[in-house]
Amino acid sequence: MFIDWDGAGPGSRLWDLAYTASTFVPMCAGGDPVVDGPRLRALVDGYGLDEQQRRALPALIAAHTRGMYDLLHSASLTGEQPWARLYDEGHGEHWGPAADYIQEHLDEWTVALLE
């Protein structure tokens, strides 16, 4: 298990798995759902999710990834650290397009998880 202490806090098992999926698959802009779908499936199979959880997970991955971008972007406007520094270092250039990629392929992620 890996713990990102910057993001540690109360949350659901699926919310944590959404973050894990976006970073460990990895789900990045320019990715290929044909390649990423089986990787996502392998990760989720390891967690033993039921059908309802599998259907819910893609939207949570998209929400978590968009939330990370939004956090970095808003902090870049307010100066809140360490998020503003991370945005200035280019992390927003990953999270924003990654969120778009994930959102654009929600149906494909669902199919991959239910096959």
KOLGU-4560 file (N, C-alpha, C; in nm, 3 decimals, padded with zeros to 5 digits):
<recs>
<n_xx: 00.084 n_yy: -00.118 n_zz: 00.000 ca_xx: 00.000 ca_yy: 00.000 ca_zz: 00.000 c_xx: 00.088 c_yy: 00.123 c_zz: 00.000 mol: A seq: 1 type: MET>
<n_xx: 00.048 n_yy: 00.223 n_zz: -00.076 ca_xx: 00.117 ca_yy: 00.351 ca_zz: -00.082 c_xx: 00.026 c_yy: 00.457 c_zz: -00.022 mol: A seq: 2 type: PHE>
<n_xx: 00.083 n_yy: 00.546 n_zz: 00.055 ca_xx: 00.004 ca_yy: 00.651 ca_zz: 00.117 c_xx: 00.060 c_yy: 00.785 c_zz: 00.072 mol: A seq: 3 type: ILE>
<n_xx: -00.027 n_yy: 00.868 n_zz: 00.015 ca_xx: 00.009 ca_yy: 01.004 ca_zz: -00.021 c_xx: -00.036 c_yy: 01.093 c_zz: 00.095 mol: A seq: 4 type: ASP>
<n_xx: 00.054 n_yy: 01.126 n_zz: 00.184 ca_xx: 00.017 ca_yy: 01.196 ca_zz: 00.306 c_xx: -00.038 c_yy: 01.335 c_zz: 00.277 mol: A seq: 5 type: TRP>
<n_xx: -00.002 n_yy: 01.397 n_zz: 00.164 ca_xx: -00.058 ca_yy: 01.528 ca_zz: 00.130 c_xx: -00.209 c_yy: 01.520 c_zz: 00.112 mol: A seq: 6 type: ASP>
<n_xx: -00.256 n_yy: 01.406 n_zz: 00.064 ca_xx: -00.399 ca_yy: 01.392 ca_zz: 00.039 c_xx: -00.470 c_yy: 01.305 c_zz: 00.140 mol: A seq: 7 type: GLY>
<n_xx: -00.405 n_yy: 01.272 n_zz: 00.249 ca_xx: -00.465 ca_yy: 01.183 ca_zz: 00.348 c_xx: -00.582 c_yy: 01.251 c_zz: 00.418 mol: A seq: 8 type: ALA>
<n_xx: -00.688 n_yy: 01.178 n_zz: 00.436 ca_xx: -00.806 ca_yy: 01.229 ca_zz: 00.504 c_xx: -00.918 c_yy: 01.128 c_zz: 00.493 mol: A seq: 9 type: GLY>
<n_xx: -01.029 n_yy: 01.157 n_zz: 00.557 ca_xx: -01.142 ca_yy: 01.065 ca_zz: 00.551 c_xx: -01.191 c_yy: 01.051 c_zz: 00.407 mol: A seq: 10 type: PRO>
<n_xx: -01.222 n_yy: 00.932 n_zz: 00.370 ca_xx: -01.275 ca_yy: 00.907 ca_zz: 00.236 c_xx: -01.317 c_yy: 00.761 c_zz: 00.225 mol: A seq: 11 type: GLY>
<n_xx: -01.383 n_yy: 00.732 n_zz: 00.116 ca_xx: -01.430 ca_yy: 00.595 ca_zz: 00.095 c_xx: -01.321 c_yy: 00.512 c_zz: 00.028 mol: A seq: 12 type: SER>
<n_xx: -01.340 n_yy: 00.384 n_zz: 00.035 ca_xx: -01.250 ca_yy: 00.289 ca_zz: -00.032 c_xx: -01.246 c_yy: 00.317 c_zz: -00.182 mol: A seq: 13 type: ARG>
<n_xx: -01.362 n_yy: 00.345 n_zz: -00.242 ca_xx: -01.367 ca_yy: 00.372 ca_zz: -00.385 c_xx: -01.297 c_yy: 00.503 c_zz: -00.421 mol: A seq: 14 type: LEU>
<n_xx: -01.308 n_yy: 00.604 n_zz: -00.335 ca_xx: -01.241 ca_yy: 00.731 ca_zz: -00.361 c_xx: -01.089 c_yy: 00.711 c_zz: -00.363 mol: A seq: 15 type: TRP>
<n_xx: -01.039 n_yy: 00.633 n_zz: -00.268 ca_xx: -00.896 ca_yy: 00.603 ca_zz: -00.265 c_xx: -00.855 c_yy: 00.521 c_zz: -00.387 mol: A seq: 16 type: ASP>
<n_xx: -00.938 n_yy: 00.426 n_zz: -00.426 ca_xx: -00.907 ca_yy: 00.345 ca_zz: -00.543 c_xx: -00.910 c_yy: 00.429 c_zz: -00.670 mol: A seq: 17 type: LEU>
<n_xx: -00.996 n_yy: 00.529 n_zz: -00.676 ca_xx: -01.000 ca_yy: 00.619 ca_zz: -00.792 c_xx: -00.867 c_yy: 00.691 c_zz: -00.808 mol: A seq: 18 type: ALA>
<n_xx: -00.811 n_yy: 00.739 n_zz: -00.699 ca_xx: -00.681 ca_yy: 00.806 ca_zz: -00.704 c_xx: -00.573 c_yy: 00.707 c_zz: -00.747 mol: A seq: 19 type: TYR>
<n_xx: -00.578 n_yy: 00.589 n_zz: -00.690 ca_xx: -00.481 ca_yy: 00.486 ca_zz: -00.726 c_xx: -00.489 c_yy: 00.455 c_zz: -00.875 mol: A seq: 20 type: THR>
<n_xx: -00.609 n_yy: 00.440 n_zz: -00.927 ca_xx: -00.626 ca_yy: 00.409 ca_zz: -01.069 c_xx: -00.568 c_yy: 00.518 c_zz: -01.158 mol: A seq: 21 type: ALA>
<n_xx: -00.596 n_yy: 00.643 n_zz: -01.125 ca_xx: -00.550 ca_yy: 00.751 ca_zz: -01.212 c_xx: -00.398 c_yy: 00.760 c_zz: -01.215 mol: A seq: 22 type: SER>
<n_xx: -00.334 n_yy: 00.723 n_zz: -01.106 ca_xx: -00.189 ca_yy: 00.736 ca_zz: -01.099 c_xx: -00.112 c_yy: 00.608 c_zz: -01.129 mol: A seq: 23 type: THR>
<n_xx: -00.170 n_yy: 00.492 n_zz: -01.101 ca_xx: -00.097 ca_yy: 00.366 ca_zz: -01.120 c_xx: -00.125 c_yy: 00.300 c_zz: -01.255 mol: A seq: 24 type: PHE>
<n_xx: -00.239 n_yy: 00.331 n_zz: -01.318 ca_xx: -00.267 ca_yy: 00.266 ca_zz: -01.447 c_xx: -00.161 c_yy: 00.303 c_zz: -01.550 mol: A seq: 25 type: VAL>
<n_xx: -00.111 n_yy: 00.420 n_zz: -01.566 ca_xx: -00.166 ca_yy: 00.551 ca_zz: -01.532 c_xx: -00.264 c_yy: 00.597 c_zz: -01.639 mol: A seq: 26 type: PRO>
<n_xx: -00.352 n_yy: 00.689 n_zz: -01.601 ca_xx: -00.451 ca_yy: 00.743 ca_zz: -01.692 c_xx: -00.411 c_yy: 00.887 c_zz: -01.724 mol: A seq: 27 type: MET>
<n_xx: -00.343 n_yy: 00.904 n_zz: -01.836 ca_xx: -00.284 ca_yy: 01.033 ca_zz: -01.872 c_xx: -00.336 c_yy: 01.078 c_zz: -02.008 mol: A seq: 28 type: CYS>
<n_xx: -00.336 n_yy: 01.208 n_zz: -02.029 ca_xx: -00.370 ca_yy: 01.263 ca_zz: -02.160 c_xx: -00.283 c_yy: 01.197 c_zz: -02.265 mol: A seq: 29 type: ALA>
<n_xx: -00.343 n_yy: 01.165 n_zz: -02.378 ca_xx: -00.270 ca_yy: 01.098 ca_zz: -02.484 c_xx: -00.267 c_yy: 00.947 c_zz: -02.467 mol: A seq: 30 type: GLY>
<n_xx: -00.331 n_yy: 00.899 n_zz: -02.361 ca_xx: -00.336 ca_yy: 00.755 ca_zz: -02.338 c_xx: -00.427 c_yy: 00.686 c_zz: -02.438 mol: A seq: 31 type: GLY>
<n_xx: -00.432 n_yy: 00.557 n_zz: -02.428 ca_xx: -00.513 ca_yy: 00.475 ca_zz: -02.519 c_xx: -00.604 c_yy: 00.387 c_zz: -02.433 mol: A seq: 32 type: ASP>
<n_xx: -00.736 n_yy: 00.407 n_zz: -02.441 ca_xx: -00.827 ca_yy: 00.324 ca_zz: -02.361 c_xx: -00.814 c_yy: 00.175 c_zz: -02.389 mol: A seq: 33 type: PRO>
<n_xx: -00.769 n_yy: 00.137 n_zz: -02.508 ca_xx: -00.749 ca_yy: -00.005 ca_zz: -02.539 c_xx: -00.636 c_yy: -00.063 c_zz: -02.454 mol: A seq: 34 type: VAL>
<n_xx: -00.538 n_yy: 00.019 n_zz: -02.421 ca_xx: -00.427 ca_yy: -00.022 ca_zz: -02.335 c_xx: -00.462 c_yy: -00.001 c_zz: -02.188 mol: A seq: 35 type: VAL>
<n_xx: -00.519 n_yy: 00.115 n_zz: -02.159 ca_xx: -00.547 ca_yy: 00.151 ca_zz: -02.020 c_xx: -00.663 c_yy: 00.072 c_zz: -01.960 mol: A seq: 36 type: ASP>
<n_xx: -00.762 n_yy: 00.035 n_zz: -02.042 ca_xx: -00.877 ca_yy: -00.039 ca_zz: -01.992 c_xx: -00.839 c_yy: -00.170 c_zz: -01.923 mol: A seq: 37 type: GLY>
<n_xx: -00.759 n_yy: -00.256 n_zz: -01.987 ca_xx: -00.718 ca_yy: -00.381 ca_zz: -01.919 c_xx: -00.633 c_yy: -00.357 c_zz: -01.795 mol: A seq: 38 type: PRO>
<n_xx: -00.554 n_yy: -00.252 n_zz: -01.794 ca_xx: -00.476 ca_yy: -00.220 ca_zz: -01.674 c_xx: -00.568 c_yy: -00.182 c_zz: -01.559 mol: A seq: 39 type: ARG>
<n_xx: -00.669 n_yy: -00.099 n_zz: -01.592 ca_xx: -00.767 ca_yy: -00.060 ca_zz: -01.491 c_xx: -00.841 c_yy: -00.183 c_zz: -01.440 mol: A seq: 40 type: LEU>
<n_xx: -00.879 n_yy: -00.271 n_zz: -01.531 ca_xx: -00.950 ca_yy: -00.393 ca_zz: -01.493 c_xx: -00.865 c_yy: -00.479 c_zz: -01.399 mol: A seq: 41 type: ARG>
<n_xx: -00.736 n_yy: -00.493 n_zz: -01.430 ca_xx: -00.647 ca_yy: -00.573 ca_zz: -01.346 c_xx: -00.638 c_yy: -00.516 c_zz: -01.205 mol: A seq: 42 type: ALA>
<n_xx: -00.627 n_yy: -00.383 n_zz: -01.196 ca_xx: -00.622 ca_yy: -00.319 ca_zz: -01.065 c_xx: -00.750 c_yy: -00.345 c_zz: -00.986 mol: A seq: 43 type: LEU>
<n_xx: -00.862 n_yy: -00.325 n_zz: -01.052 ca_xx: -00.993 ca_yy: -00.339 ca_zz: -00.986 c_xx: -01.021 c_yy: -00.484 c_zz: -00.950 mol: A seq: 44 type: VAL>
<n_xx: -00.981 n_yy: -00.577 n_zz: -01.037 ca_xx: -00.999 ca_yy: -00.719 ca_zz: -01.005 c_xx: -00.926 c_yy: -00.754 c_zz: -00.875 mol: A seq: 45 type: ASP>
<n_xx: -00.810 n_yy: -00.694 n_zz: -00.853 ca_xx: -00.734 ca_yy: -00.719 ca_zz: -00.732 c_xx: -00.805 c_yy: -00.672 c_zz: -00.606 mol: A seq: 46 type: GLY>
<n_xx: -00.895 n_yy: -00.577 n_zz: -00.622 ca_xx: -00.970 ca_yy: -00.526 ca_zz: -00.506 c_xx: -01.104 c_yy: -00.598 c_zz: -00.488 mol: A seq: 47 type: TYR>
<n_xx: -01.143 n_yy: -00.682 n_zz: -00.582 ca_xx: -01.264 ca_yy: -00.760 ca_zz: -00.567 c_xx: -01.392 c_yy: -00.678 c_zz: -00.566 mol: A seq: 48 type: GLY>
<n_xx: -01.398 n_yy: -00.573 n_zz: -00.647 ca_xx: -01.518 ca_yy: -00.489 ca_zz: -00.648 c_xx: -01.636 c_yy: -00.563 c_zz: -00.709 mol: A seq: 49 type: LEU>
<n_xx: -01.755 n_yy: -00.534 n_zz: -00.657 ca_xx: -01.876 ca_yy: -00.591 ca_zz: -00.714 c_xx: -01.921 c_yy: -00.505 c_zz: -00.833 mol: A seq: 50 type: ASP>
<n_xx: -02.027 n_yy: -00.547 n_zz: -00.898 ca_xx: -02.072 ca_yy: -00.477 ca_zz: -01.019 c_xx: -02.110 c_yy: -00.331 c_zz: -00.992 mol: A seq: 51 type: GLU>
<n_xx: -02.181 n_yy: -00.307 n_zz: -00.885 ca_xx: -02.222 ca_yy: -00.170 ca_zz: -00.852 c_xx: -02.099 c_yy: -00.080 c_zz: -00.830 mol: A seq: 52 type: GLN>
<n_xx: -02.000 n_yy: -00.129 n_zz: -00.761 ca_xx: -01.878 ca_yy: -00.051 ca_zz: -00.738 c_xx: -01.802 c_yy: -00.028 c_zz: -00.868 mol: A seq: 53 type: GLN>
<n_xx: -01.800 n_yy: -00.128 n_zz: -00.956 ca_xx: -01.734 ca_yy: -00.114 ca_zz: -01.085 c_xx: -01.803 c_yy: -00.009 c_zz: -01.171 mol: A seq: 54 type: ARG>
<n_xx: -01.933 n_yy: -00.003 n_zz: -01.163 ca_xx: -02.007 ca_yy: 00.098 ca_zz: -01.240 c_xx: -01.983 c_yy: 00.239 c_zz: -01.183 mol: A seq: 55 type: ARG>
<n_xx: -01.964 n_yy: 00.250 n_zz: -01.055 ca_xx: -01.944 ca_yy: 00.380 ca_zz: -00.991 c_xx: -01.802 c_yy: 00.433 c_zz: -01.006 mol: A seq: 56 type: ALA>
<n_xx: -01.705 n_yy: 00.343 n_zz: -01.018 ca_xx: -01.565 ca_yy: 00.385 ca_zz: -01.013 c_xx: -01.522 c_yy: 00.481 c_zz: -01.124 mol: A seq: 57 type: LEU>
<n_xx: -01.557 n_yy: 00.462 n_zz: -01.251 ca_xx: -01.509 ca_yy: 00.555 ca_zz: -01.353 c_xx: -01.543 c_yy: 00.701 c_zz: -01.325 mol: A seq: 58 type: PRO>
<n_xx: -01.664 n_yy: 00.728 n_zz: -01.281 ca_xx: -01.701 ca_yy: 00.867 ca_zz: -01.249 c_xx: -01.619 c_yy: 00.920 c_zz: -01.132 mol: A seq: 59 type: ALA>
<n_xx: -01.588 n_yy: 00.835 n_zz: -01.036 ca_xx: -01.505 ca_yy: 00.878 ca_zz: -00.923 c_xx: -01.362 c_yy: 00.906 c_zz: -00.967 mol: A seq: 60 type: LEU>
<n_xx: -01.311 n_yy: 00.826 n_zz: -01.060 ca_xx: -01.177 ca_yy: 00.854 ca_zz: -01.112 c_xx: -01.175 c_yy: 00.991 c_zz: -01.179 mol: A seq: 61 type: ILE>
<n_xx: -01.276 n_yy: 01.018 n_zz: -01.259 ca_xx: -01.285 ca_yy: 01.148 ca_zz: -01.325 c_xx: -01.298 c_yy: 01.261 c_zz: -01.223 mol: A seq: 62 type: ALA>
<n_xx: -01.382 n_yy: 01.244 n_zz: -01.123 ca_xx: -01.402 ca_yy: 01.348 ca_zz: -01.022 c_xx: -01.276 c_yy: 01.372 c_zz: -00.940 mol: A seq: 63 type: ALA>
<n_xx: -01.207 n_yy: 01.265 n_zz: -00.902 ca_xx: -01.086 ca_yy: 01.280 ca_zz: -00.823 c_xx: -00.978 c_yy: 01.352 c_zz: -00.903 mol: A seq: 64 type: HIS>
<n_xx: -00.963 n_yy: 01.314 n_zz: -01.027 ca_xx: -00.860 ca_yy: 01.374 ca_zz: -01.112 c_xx: -00.892 c_yy: 01.521 c_zz: -01.139 mol: A seq: 65 type: THR>
<n_xx: -01.017 n_yy: 01.551 n_zz: -01.168 ca_xx: -01.057 ca_yy: 01.691 ca_zz: -01.189 c_xx: -01.040 c_yy: 01.769 c_zz: -01.059 mol: A seq: 66 type: ARG>
<n_xx: -01.072 n_yy: 01.709 n_zz: -00.947 ca_xx: -01.055 ca_yy: 01.776 ca_zz: -00.819 c_xx: -00.910 c_yy: 01.811 c_zz: -00.790 mol: A seq: 67 type: GLY>
<n_xx: -00.820 n_yy: 01.723 n_zz: -00.829 ca_xx: -00.678 ca_yy: 01.752 ca_zz: -00.809 c_xx: -00.636 c_yy: 01.872 c_zz: -00.894 mol: A seq: 68 type: MET>
<n_xx: -00.682 n_yy: 01.874 n_zz: -01.019 ca_xx: -00.650 ca_yy: 01.989 ca_zz: -01.104 c_xx: -00.709 c_yy: 02.117 c_zz: -01.044 mol: A seq: 69 type: TYR>
<n_xx: -00.835 n_yy: 02.111 n_zz: -01.004 ca_xx: -00.901 ca_yy: 02.230 ca_zz: -00.948 c_xx: -00.829 c_yy: 02.281 c_zz: -00.824 mol: A seq: 70 type: ASP>
<n_xx: -00.784 n_yy: 02.190 n_zz: -00.738 ca_xx: -00.709 ca_yy: 02.229 ca_zz: -00.619 c_xx: -00.582 c_yy: 02.303 c_zz: -00.657 mol: A seq: 71 type: LEU>
<n_xx: -00.507 n_yy: 02.246 n_zz: -00.750 ca_xx: -00.381 ca_yy: 02.309 ca_zz: -00.792 c_xx: -00.406 c_yy: 02.444 c_zz: -00.858 mol: A seq: 72 type: LEU>
<n_xx: -00.506 n_yy: 02.450 n_zz: -00.944 ca_xx: -00.533 ca_yy: 02.576 ca_zz: -01.015 c_xx: -00.580 c_yy: 02.685 c_zz: -00.920 mol: A seq: 73 type: HIS>
<n_xx: -00.673 n_yy: 02.653 n_zz: -00.832 ca_xx: -00.722 ca_yy: 02.756 ca_zz: -00.739 c_xx: -00.610 c_yy: 02.802 c_zz: -00.646 mol: A seq: 74 type: SER>
<n_xx: -00.524 n_yy: 02.710 n_zz: -00.605 ca_xx: -00.412 ca_yy: 02.749 ca_zz: -00.519 c_xx: -00.314 c_yy: 02.838 c_zz: -00.592 mol: A seq: 75 type: ALA>
<n_xx: -00.302 n_yy: 02.818 n_zz: -00.723 ca_xx: -00.212 ca_yy: 02.904 ca_zz: -00.800 c_xx: -00.262 c_yy: 03.048 c_zz: -00.801 mol: A seq: 76 type: SER>
<n_xx: -00.391 n_yy: 03.066 n_zz: -00.784 ca_xx: -00.451 ca_yy: 03.200 ca_zz: -00.781 c_xx: -00.444 c_yy: 03.263 c_zz: -00.642 mol: A seq: 77 type: LEU>
<n_xx: -00.447 n_yy: 03.178 n_zz: -00.538 ca_xx: -00.447 ca_yy: 03.230 ca_zz: -00.400 c_xx: -00.310 c_yy: 03.225 c_zz: -00.334 mol: A seq: 78 type: THR>
<n_xx: -00.219 n_yy: 03.146 n_zz: -00.391 ca_xx: -00.087 ca_yy: 03.132 ca_zz: -00.331 c_xx: -00.079 c_yy: 03.026 c_zz: -00.223 mol: A seq: 79 type: GLY>
<n_xx: -00.185 n_yy: 02.947 n_zz: -00.204 ca_xx: -00.185 ca_yy: 02.844 ca_zz: -00.100 c_xx: -00.080 c_yy: 02.737 c_zz: -00.132 mol: A seq: 80 type: GLU>
<n_xx: 00.005 n_yy: 02.711 n_zz: -00.034 ca_xx: 00.115 ca_yy: 02.617 ca_zz: -00.053 c_xx: 00.082 c_yy: 02.483 c_zz: 00.012 mol: A seq: 81 type: GLN>
<n_xx: 00.133 n_yy: 02.374 n_zz: -00.038 ca_xx: 00.233 ca_yy: 02.364 ca_zz: -00.144 c_xx: 00.174 c_yy: 02.358 c_zz: -00.284 mol: A seq: 82 type: PRO>
<n_xx: 00.041 n_yy: 02.369 n_zz: -00.291 ca_xx: -00.030 ca_yy: 02.348 ca_zz: -00.417 c_xx: 00.007 c_yy: 02.451 c_zz: -00.524 mol: A seq: 83 type: TRP>
<n_xx: 00.023 n_yy: 02.578 n_zz: -00.484 ca_xx: 00.058 ca_yy: 02.681 ca_zz: -00.582 c_xx: 00.195 c_yy: 02.652 c_zz: -00.644 mol: A seq: 84 type: ALA>
<n_xx: 00.288 n_yy: 02.609 n_zz: -00.562 ca_xx: 00.421 ca_yy: 02.575 ca_zz: -00.614 c_xx: 00.412 c_yy: 02.457 c_zz: -00.710 mol: A seq: 85 type: ARG>
<n_xx: 00.334 n_yy: 02.357 n_zz: -00.674 ca_xx: 00.319 ca_yy: 02.240 ca_zz: -00.761 c_xx: 00.257 c_yy: 02.279 c_zz: -00.895 mol: A seq: 86 type: LEU>
<n_xx: 00.159 n_yy: 02.368 n_zz: -00.890 ca_xx: 00.098 ca_yy: 02.416 ca_zz: -01.015 c_xx: 00.203 c_yy: 02.488 c_zz: -01.098 mol: A seq: 87 type: TYR>
<n_xx: 00.280 n_yy: 02.576 n_zz: -01.034 ca_xx: 00.384 ca_yy: 02.650 ca_zz: -01.105 c_xx: 00.491 c_yy: 02.558 c_zz: -01.164 mol: A seq: 88 type: ASP>
<n_xx: 00.513 n_yy: 02.446 n_zz: -01.100 ca_xx: 00.612 ca_yy: 02.349 ca_zz: -01.149 c_xx: 00.559 c_yy: 02.264 c_zz: -01.264 mol: A seq: 89 type: GLU>
<n_xx: 00.432 n_yy: 02.282 n_zz: -01.299 ca_xx: 00.377 ca_yy: 02.212 ca_zz: -01.414 c_xx: 00.283 c_yy: 02.098 c_zz: -01.385 mol: A seq: 90 type: GLY>
<n_xx: 00.251 n_yy: 02.074 n_zz: -01.258 ca_xx: 00.163 ca_yy: 01.962 ca_zz: -01.226 c_xx: 00.022 c_yy: 01.980 c_zz: -01.283 mol: A seq: 91 type: HIS>
<n_xx: -00.022 n_yy: 02.104 n_zz: -01.295 ca_xx: -00.152 ca_yy: 02.129 ca_zz: -01.355 c_xx: -00.158 c_yy: 02.084 c_zz: -01.500 mol: A seq: 92 type: GLY>
<n_xx: -00.042 n_yy: 02.089 n_zz: -01.567 ca_xx: -00.035 ca_yy: 02.046 ca_zz: -01.707 c_xx: -00.058 c_yy: 01.896 c_zz: -01.721 mol: A seq: 93 type: GLU>
<n_xx: -00.040 n_yy: 01.824 n_zz: -01.614 ca_xx: -00.073 ca_yy: 01.680 ca_zz: -01.614 c_xx: -00.220 c_yy: 01.659 c_zz: -01.576 mol: A seq: 94 type: HIS>
<n_xx: -00.261 n_yy: 01.716 n_zz: -01.462 ca_xx: -00.392 ca_yy: 01.683 ca_zz: -01.405 c_xx: -00.509 c_yy: 01.730 c_zz: -01.489 mol: A seq: 95 type: TRP>
<n_xx: -00.502 n_yy: 01.849 n_zz: -01.547 ca_xx: -00.614 ca_yy: 01.898 ca_zz: -01.628 c_xx: -00.640 c_yy: 01.811 c_zz: -01.750 mol: A seq: 96 type: GLY>
<n_xx: -00.538 n_yy: 01.790 n_zz: -01.835 ca_xx: -00.559 ca_yy: 01.703 ca_zz: -01.950 c_xx: -00.589 c_yy: 01.558 c_zz: -01.912 mol: A seq: 97 type: PRO>
<n_xx: -00.534 n_yy: 01.509 n_zz: -01.803 ca_xx: -00.567 ca_yy: 01.373 ca_zz: -01.758 c_xx: -00.715 c_yy: 01.364 c_zz: -01.723 mol: A seq: 98 type: ALA>
<n_xx: -00.767 n_yy: 01.466 n_zz: -01.656 ca_xx: -00.910 ca_yy: 01.467 ca_zz: -01.621 c_xx: -00.995 c_yy: 01.467 c_zz: -01.748 mol: A seq: 99 type: ALA>
<n_xx: -00.954 n_yy: 01.543 n_zz: -01.848 ca_xx: -01.028 ca_yy: 01.545 ca_zz: -01.975 c_xx: -01.027 c_yy: 01.408 c_zz: -02.041 mol: A seq: 100 type: ASP>
<n_xx: -00.910 n_yy: 01.344 n_zz: -02.044 ca_xx: -00.897 ca_yy: 01.211 ca_zz: -02.103 c_xx: -00.987 c_yy: 01.110 c_zz: -02.032 mol: A seq: 101 type: TYR>
<n_xx: -00.985 n_yy: 01.111 n_zz: -01.902 ca_xx: -01.068 ca_yy: 01.017 ca_zz: -01.826 c_xx: -01.215 c_yy: 01.041 c_zz: -01.852 mol: A seq: 102 type: ILE>
<n_xx: -01.257 n_yy: 01.166 n_zz: -01.849 ca_xx: -01.397 ca_yy: 01.202 ca_zz: -01.871 c_xx: -01.444 c_yy: 01.162 c_zz: -02.011 mol: A seq: 103 type: GLN>
<n_xx: -01.359 n_yy: 01.183 n_zz: -02.109 ca_xx: -01.395 ca_yy: 01.151 ca_zz: -02.249 c_xx: -01.419 c_yy: 01.003 c_zz: -02.271 mol: A seq: 104 type: GLU>
<n_xx: -01.364 n_yy: 00.918 n_zz: -02.186 ca_xx: -01.371 ca_yy: 00.774 ca_zz: -02.207 c_xx: -01.444 c_yy: 00.699 c_zz: -02.095 mol: A seq: 105 type: HIS>
<n_xx: -01.535 n_yy: 00.767 n_zz: -02.027 ca_xx: -01.606 ca_yy: 00.703 ca_zz: -01.915 c_xx: -01.675 c_yy: 00.573 c_zz: -01.956 mol: A seq: 106 type: LEU>
<n_xx: -01.741 n_yy: 00.574 n_zz: -02.070 ca_xx: -01.811 ca_yy: 00.453 ca_zz: -02.114 c_xx: -01.714 c_yy: 00.338 c_zz: -02.138 mol: A seq: 107 type: ASP>
<n_xx: -01.597 n_yy: 00.369 n_zz: -02.193 ca_xx: -01.498 ca_yy: 00.265 ca_zz: -02.220 c_xx: -01.442 c_yy: 00.207 c_zz: -02.090 mol: A seq: 108 type: GLU>
<n_xx: -01.426 n_yy: 00.292 n_zz: -01.988 ca_xx: -01.377 ca_yy: 00.241 ca_zz: -01.859 c_xx: -01.480 c_yy: 00.146 c_zz: -01.799 mol: A seq: 109 type: TRP>
<n_xx: -01.606 n_yy: 00.183 n_zz: -01.810 ca_xx: -01.714 ca_yy: 00.099 ca_zz: -01.755 c_xx: -01.716 c_yy: -00.036 c_zz: -01.824 mol: A seq: 110 type: THR>
<n_xx: -01.707 n_yy: -00.034 n_zz: -01.957 ca_xx: -01.706 ca_yy: -00.160 ca_zz: -02.033 c_xx: -01.586 c_yy: -00.246 c_zz: -01.990 mol: A seq: 111 type: VAL>
<n_xx: -01.471 n_yy: -00.184 n_zz: -01.979 ca_xx: -01.351 ca_yy: -00.260 ca_zz: -01.938 c_xx: -01.368 c_yy: -00.325 c_zz: -01.802 mol: A seq: 112 type: ALA>
<n_xx: -01.436 n_yy: -00.255 n_zz: -01.712 ca_xx: -01.453 ca_yy: -00.309 ca_zz: -01.576 c_xx: -01.560 c_yy: -00.416 c_zz: -01.566 mol: A seq: 113 type: LEU>
<n_xx: -01.651 n_yy: -00.420 n_zz: -01.664 ca_xx: -01.762 ca_yy: -00.515 ca_zz: -01.657 c_xx: -01.745 c_yy: -00.635 c_zz: -01.750 mol: A seq: 114 type: LEU>
<n_xx: -01.648 n_yy: -00.633 n_zz: -01.839 ca_xx: -01.629 ca_yy: -00.744 ca_zz: -01.933 c_xx: -01.595 c_yy: -00.872 c_zz: -01.861 mol: A seq: 115 type: GLU>
</recs>
